[in-house]
Amino acid sequence: MRLKNKVAIVTGAANGIGLAIAAAFVQEGAVVVLADIDEQKLMQEVKSLTTNGTTLRGVQCDVGNTVDVKNLIQTTITEFGKIDILVNNAAVAIGGNIMEMPETDWDTLMNINLKSVYRTIKETLPYMIKQKSGSVINISSTQAFRSWHNWTAYAGAKGAMLSMTNQLAGQFGENNVRFNSISPGAIITPMNVKRAETEGTAFLEKSAAQHAMNRLGTPLEVAMTAVFLASDEAGFITGEDIKVDGGLCTLPRYTE
Ligand SMILES: NC(=O)c1ccc[n+]([C@@H]2O[C@H](COP(=O)([O-])OP(=O)(O)OC[C@H]3O[C@@H](n4cnc5c(N)ncnc54)[C@H](O)[C@@H]3O)[C@@H](O)[C@H]2O)c1
């Protein structure tokens, strides 16, 4: 019960890493508001996570839309009175060679993966400052550190998230609001399953082979790092990025 009495918002919580984070937070005793654009899957997951003694809500929210984000924050405040933890997890995987990528794809990706972080933090921070505590966790990616053909836009948004995390950690540390990020390696989630359907499974096998641990990660492994960063155990940790990447960045596996 490391998150007992804490109120958490997790975006992109209907699938994959976001769902695993929401489930782990519930397990640790938090009140969790799950937000996702996919209302049907969201409500299905809220139902399956609900047991005796748990408090959770599903709020349909497109993080690319300011009105939706304002509604998410206001609903949380109205129902639960505070926000202790904000996890910016929602994102889309749109690839493309920069010479061919349509500007509309670039703008869509930046709006959902990056501007969303501005929106949620802008709306949440005043409450965290007022209550003199808060933990914001931004889900970045090892693609912010490593080159990968045709993922310039995605990697650019993830790198910008890391810079935002540092800036905000420096500015609001004295308010006891902590900003950290997690950079996962390749994790088996619907995002990667969808890519495998369109691109074939070879990229997953090649990707696994680059990790020192020679495997893909699980959503739970990312979720337990989020539990730690959200908890009071991490009370003196801010401005940090924790890679949950099986050694991908620091100990890439030698392959012939
Ligand atoms: N899976 C990986 O290998 C991997 C690696 C590094 C980083 N990440 C990051 O982890 C996070 C979660 O990835 P995942 O693999 O679980 O993705 P996923 O596609 O499996 O799940 C993403 C969720 O976000 C929701 N979503 C998409 N657009 C949204 C919007 N506009 N508003 C609200 N919700 C929206 C989707 O409906 C979905 O439920 C993302 O930020 C991703 O970039 C994933």
PDBQT file of the ligand as one rigid body, heavy atoms in Angstrom, charges set to zero:
ROOT
HETATM    1  N1  LIG A 301       5.814  -0.111 -26.157  1.00  0.00    +0.000 N 
HETATM    2  C1  LIG A 301       7.079   0.292 -26.215  1.00  0.00    +0.000 C 
HETATM    3  O1  LIG A 301       7.979  -0.445 -26.654  1.00  0.00    +0.000 OA
HETATM    4  C2  LIG A 301       7.445   1.670 -25.726  1.00  0.00    +0.000 A 
HETATM    5  C3  LIG A 301       8.803   1.987 -25.641  1.00  0.00    +0.000 A 
HETATM    6  C4  LIG A 301       9.183   3.234 -25.178  1.00  0.00    +0.000 A 
HETATM    7  C5  LIG A 301       8.217   4.154 -24.812  1.00  0.00    +0.000 A 
HETATM    8  N2  LIG A 301       6.897   3.823 -24.916  1.00  0.00    +0.000 N 
HETATM    9  C6  LIG A 301       5.915   4.828 -24.496  1.00  0.00    +0.000 C 
HETATM   10  O2  LIG A 301       5.100   4.283 -23.489  1.00  0.00    +0.000 OA
HETATM   11  C7  LIG A 301       3.805   4.883 -23.568  1.00  0.00    +0.000 C 
HETATM   12  C8  LIG A 301       2.743   3.805 -23.671  1.00  0.00    +0.000 C 
HETATM   13  O3  LIG A 301       2.998   3.032 -24.827  1.00  0.00    +0.000 OA
HETATM   14  P1  LIG A 301       2.241   1.669 -25.111  1.00  0.00    +0.000 P 
HETATM   15  O4  LIG A 301       3.195   0.831 -25.877  1.00  0.00    +0.000 OA
HETATM   16  O5  LIG A 301       1.626   1.149 -23.890  1.00  0.00    +0.000 OA
HETATM   17  O6  LIG A 301       1.129   2.209 -26.138  1.00  0.00    +0.000 OA
HETATM   18  P2  LIG A 301      -0.280   1.581 -26.550  1.00  0.00    +0.000 P 
HETATM   19  O7  LIG A 301      -0.540   2.032 -27.950  1.00  0.00    +0.000 OA
HETATM   20  O8  LIG A 301      -0.290   0.141 -26.285  1.00  0.00    +0.000 OA
HETATM   21  O9  LIG A 301      -1.271   2.351 -25.571  1.00  0.00    +0.000 OA
HETATM   22  C9  LIG A 301      -1.395   3.744 -25.680  1.00  0.00    +0.000 C 
HETATM   23  C10 LIG A 301      -2.733   4.174 -25.118  1.00  0.00    +0.000 C 
HETATM   24  O10 LIG A 301      -2.854   5.583 -25.339  1.00  0.00    +0.000 OA
HETATM   25  C11 LIG A 301      -4.145   5.855 -25.841  1.00  0.00    +0.000 C 
HETATM   26  N3  LIG A 301      -4.123   7.072 -26.629  1.00  0.00    +0.000 N 
HETATM   27  C12 LIG A 301      -3.653   7.251 -27.893  1.00  0.00    +0.000 A 
HETATM   28  N4  LIG A 301      -3.882   8.511 -28.293  1.00  0.00    +0.000 NA
HETATM   29  C13 LIG A 301      -4.501   9.141 -27.265  1.00  0.00    +0.000 A 
HETATM   30  C14 LIG A 301      -5.011  10.441 -27.086  1.00  0.00    +0.000 A 
HETATM   31  N5  LIG A 301      -4.944  11.360 -28.049  1.00  0.00    +0.000 N 
HETATM   32  N6  LIG A 301      -5.578  10.750 -25.907  1.00  0.00    +0.000 NA
HETATM   33  C15 LIG A 301      -5.683   9.829 -24.916  1.00  0.00    +0.000 A 
HETATM   34  N7  LIG A 301      -5.254   8.565 -25.043  1.00  0.00    +0.000 NA
HETATM   35  C16 LIG A 301      -4.662   8.231 -26.203  1.00  0.00    +0.000 A 
HETATM   36  C17 LIG A 301      -4.514   4.646 -26.670  1.00  0.00    +0.000 C 
HETATM   37  O11 LIG A 301      -5.930   4.529 -26.852  1.00  0.00    +0.000 OA
HETATM   38  C18 LIG A 301      -3.925   3.515 -25.823  1.00  0.00    +0.000 C 
HETATM   39  O12 LIG A 301      -4.853   3.052 -24.870  1.00  0.00    +0.000 OA
HETATM   40  C19 LIG A 301       3.848   5.845 -24.745  1.00  0.00    +0.000 C 
HETATM   41  O13 LIG A 301       4.177   7.125 -24.298  1.00  0.00    +0.000 OA
HETATM   42  C20 LIG A 301       4.975   5.290 -25.588  1.00  0.00    +0.000 C 
HETATM   43  O14 LIG A 301       5.532   6.262 -26.434  1.00  0.00    +0.000 OA
HETATM   44  C21 LIG A 301       6.474   2.610 -25.370  1.00  0.00    +0.000 A 
ENDROOT
TORSDOF 0
